[in-house]
């Protein structure tokens, strides 16, 4: 299918638009933007560069993608945004480029970013994530694959959200949320392990039991974190999921939410 560009759209001569794209009314595509094939921009979408966007992404009205960082240290250096394939960015979503020279804000593939969600400078967001309305990342946040960010959740800079983790609505996240855990509250606490995610994604029964027991040792026993990790290593079969959890909690610069 040929590319369709509405006559009111403004596209910089340096921008590259892939085959099969549809650029709707009053969209503005800035300099050094590369949009892959089969993308759809509804109307009044702004894309600034340098940005590289993959195949099959959908951008709804008034989303603002690739604007410069809001970090006050930014001094005009060339910074970048990279987006994978098949993401959906709903109305008024904002995504910013990196801050320091050559840095990249990076988003994977298959994500669903609901209205007013925000991804700040230098964030790394994995694949198949869901950001509910007003889910907000400060700078340098990392979000793992299949994580779900609840509505109105605010995540402090440099925090990490592990794969298959979930944050409850209106949560304040100031430390790392380990993989497979549910964090909720202001300030947030880990409330349980994410049983629903394990079921939805067909994890083995052994992995399910191991994650449940690891959660109990870290969060519901009298052990400190180091003791809990030692107990997990000695008592539990080291499935890939348990190994992932151990690696995350033992390499947490900010510490994990308790």
C-alpha positions in Angstrom: 0.0 0.0 0.0 1.3 3.4 -0.9 2.0 6.1 1.7 -0.8 8.6 2.3 0.1 12.1 3.6 -2.7 14.6 4.3 -2.0 17.9 2.6 -2.1 19.8 5.9 0.8 17.7 7.4 4.2 19.4 7.6 7.2 17.1 7.0 10.8 18.2 7.1 12.8 17.4 3.9 15.2 15.3 6.0 12.5 13.1 7.4 12.1 9.5 6.0 8.6 8.1 5.8 8.3 4.3 5.2 6.0 2.6 2.7 2.4 2.1 3.7 2.4 4.9 6.3 -0.6 7.2 6.8 0.1 10.7 8.1 -3.1 12.5 9.1 -4.2 16.1 9.2 -1.9 18.7 10.9 0.8 16.3 11.9 4.3 17.7 12.1 7.3 15.5 11.4 10.6 17.2 12.2 14.2 17.0 11.0 16.1 13.7 11.1 13.0 11.6 11.9 12.8 8.1 10.4 9.4 6.4 10.5 9.3 2.8 9.4 6.7 1.1 7.2 3.0 0.8 8.0 2.9 3.4 10.7 -0.3 5.4 11.4 -0.4 9.0 12.7 -4.0 10.0 13.4 -4.0 13.9 13.4 -2.1 16.6 15.3 0.8 14.2 16.1 4.2 15.8 16.6 7.4 13.8 16.0 10.8 15.4 16.5 14.3 14.1 15.9 16.7 12.7 15.8 14.3 9.7 16.2 14.1 6.3 14.6 10.7 4.6 14.7 10.1 1.0 13.6 7.3 -0.7 11.7 3.5 -0.7 12.4 3.4 1.9 15.2 0.2 3.8 15.9 0.1 7.4 17.2 -3.2 8.9 18.3 -4.1 12.6 18.4 -1.8 15.1 20.1 0.9 12.6 21.1 4.3 14.3 21.2 7.2 12.0 20.3 10.9 12.7 20.4 10.8 16.2 21.9 14.0 17.4 23.7 14.5 16.4 27.2 13.1 18.5 30.1 16.4 17.9 32.0 17.8 21.4 32.8 21.3 20.1 32.1 20.5 19.8 28.4 22.5 22.2 26.3 21.5 21.4 22.8 23.7 18.3 22.2 22.5 15.7 19.6 20.4 13.1 21.5 18.2 10.3 20.2 15.0 8.3 20.5 14.6 4.7 19.2 11.2 3.0 19.1 10.6 -0.6 18.0 7.6 -2.1 16.2 3.9 -2.4 16.7 3.5 0.0 19.6 0.4 2.1 20.3 0.7 5.6 21.7 -2.7 7.0 22.7 -3.8 10.7 23.0 -1.3 13.2 24.6 1.4 10.6 25.3 4.8 12.3 25.6 8.2 10.7 24.9 11.5 12.6 25.2 15.0 12.0 23.8 18.1 11.5 25.9 20.0 14.3 27.7 23.8 13.9 27.3 25.5 13.9 23.9 24.7 10.7 22.0 22.4 9.2 24.6 19.2 7.3 23.6 15.7 6.9 25.1 14.7 3.4 24.0 11.3 1.7 23.7 10.9 -1.9 22.6 8.1 -3.4 20.6 4.4 -4.3 21.3 3.8 -1.8 24.0 0.5 0.0 24.7 0.9 3.5 26.1 -2.4 5.0 27.2 -3.4 8.6 27.3 -1.1 11.1 29.0 1.5 8.6 29.9 5.1 10.0 29.9 8.5 8.5 29.1 11.3 10.9 30.1 14.8 11.2 28.9 17.2 8.2 28.9 14.6 5.6 29.8 14.8 2.1 28.6 11.4 0.4 28.2 11.1 -3.2 27.2 8.7 -5.2 25.0 4.9 -5.8 25.5 4.5 -3.3 28.3 1.3 -1.6 29.3 1.3 2.0 30.6 -2.2 2.9 32.0 -3.4 6.5 31.8 -0.9 9.0 33.3 1.7 6.4 34.0 4.8 8.6 34.4 8.5 7.8 34.2 11.2 10.2 35.4 14.6 10.1 33.7 16.8 7.0 33.5 14.1 4.6 34.5 14.2 1.0 33.2 11.0 -1.0 32.6 11.2 -4.8 31.9 9.3 -6.8 29.4 5.6 -7.4 30.1 5.5 -4.9 33.0 2.3 -3.1 33.7 2.4 0.5 35.0 -0.9 1.4 36.8 -2.8 4.6 36.1 -1.3 7.8 37.8 1.8 5.8 38.9 4.8 8.1 39.3 8.3 6.4 39.1 11.3 8.2 40.5 14.4 8.7 38.3 16.9 5.8 38.1 14.4 3.3 39.4 13.9 -0.1 37.7 10.7 -2.0 37.2 11.3 -5.7 36.7 9.8 -7.9 34.0 6.2 -9.1 34.6 5.9 -6.6 37.5 2.8 -4.6 38.1 2.3 -1.2 39.9 -1.1 -0.3 41.4 -2.9 2.9 40.4 -1.7 6.1 42.1 1.5 4.5 43.3 4.7 6.4 44.2 7.7 4.3 43.2 11.0 5.4 44.8 13.0 2.1 44.7 13.2 -0.9 42.4 10.3 -3.2 41.9 11.6 -6.8 41.4 10.4 -9.0 38.6 7.1 -10.8 39.1 6.0 -8.6 42.0 3.0 -6.3 42.6 3.8 -2.9 44.2 1.1 -0.5 45.4 0.7 2.5 47.6 2.3 5.9 48.4 5.0 5.2 49.0 4.6 1.8 47.4 5.2 -1.5 49.1 5.3 -5.0 47.5 1.9 -6.5 48.2 2.2 -9.9 46.5 3.7 -11.8 43.6 2.0 -11.4 40.2 0.2 -14.7 40.0 -2.0 -13.5 37.2 1.0 -12.7 35.0 2.5 -16.1 35.6 -0.8 -17.7 34.6 -1.4 -15.5 31.6 2.0 -16.2 30.2 1.9 -20.0 30.8 4.9 -20.2 33.2 5.6 -23.7 34.4 4.1 -25.0 37.7 7.7 -25.3 39.0 8.4 -21.7 38.2 5.1 -20.6 39.7 5.9 -22.4 43.0 9.5 -21.1 43.1 8.4 -17.5 42.5 5.8 -17.8 45.3 8.3 -19.2 47.7 10.9 -16.6 46.8 8.4 -13.9 47.4 7.6 -15.4 50.9 11.3 -15.5 51.8 12.0 -11.9 50.7 8.8 -10.3 51.9 7.1 -12.4 54.5 9.9 -14.0 56.5 12.1 -12.5 59.3 15.2 -12.8 57.0 17.0 -9.8 55.8 17.5 -9.5 52.0 21.0 -11.2 52.0 19.7 -14.1 54.1 16.6 -14.4 51.9 18.7 -14.6 48.8 21.0 -17.3 50.4 17.9 -19.3 51.4 16.5 -19.0 47.9 19.7 -20.3 46.4 20.0 -23.2 48.8 16.3 -24.3 48.9 14.8 -23.5 45.5 15.4 -25.0 42.1 17.0 -22.3 40.1 14.6 -21.8 37.3 15.3 -19.0 34.8 12.7 -16.9 36.6 14.3 -17.4 40.0 17.8 -16.6 38.5 16.3 -13.4 37.0 14.8 -12.4 40.4 18.1 -13.0 42.3 20.1 -11.1 39.7 17.7 -8.2 39.9 17.6 -7.8 43.7 21.4 -8.4 44.2 22.2 -5.7 41.6 19.9 -2.9 42.7 21.6 0.5 43.0 18.6 2.1 44.7 17.5 -1.0 46.7 14.3 -2.8 46.2 10.9 -1.8 47.5 10.0 -3.8 50.7 
